[in-house]
């Protein structure tokens, strides 16, 4: 895992209205495409009061940053890491780092699991309601 640039955390609370206007101008000046969509997402996220963590797919983040990305507590993230559900590397004697690509994959898997669980629950309710109607 390499980290050519340090991972950047941008706090929404320190983002001024002038900065948001400049981001809007930048977004409006970009042609349609992935770069425009990414910058639009940055501006909207900051405007909504949520922090931004900027890292490349090959970059690694700290457990604190990973927990923030996933929207879980650091303690919960350590349980996930210790269970082997999310790969990590050890830096130094004990510090852990999580690759952004692994974090993205884990997030996608857990989101899909949530969707499947919701579909299953909805199907169970429908099946139960039909069975009750049949009685």
C-alpha angles and dihedrals in degrees: 000000000000132000109197093168127028115257109256125217115196114196115219090212091062095047110107126213088246090057091050091050090050090050090050090051090049092049092048090051095053122090118244111281145083096309091054091047091049093051091045089053090050092052094045093047093051091045090054090056098254123128123242125226112197117199136141121247089254093048124100128226134201121255089254091055092044091051090052091050091051094042094236134118120269089242091056091048091053088053089052091049093046090050090056094240092124122036121231140168129228117239117196114339101327114345115120129215127193122206113237089227090056090046091051091049092048091048092050092049094049091047091052090049089052090051092049091049091050091049090048092050091048091049091049091052091048092048091048092049091050091049091051090049090052092056 
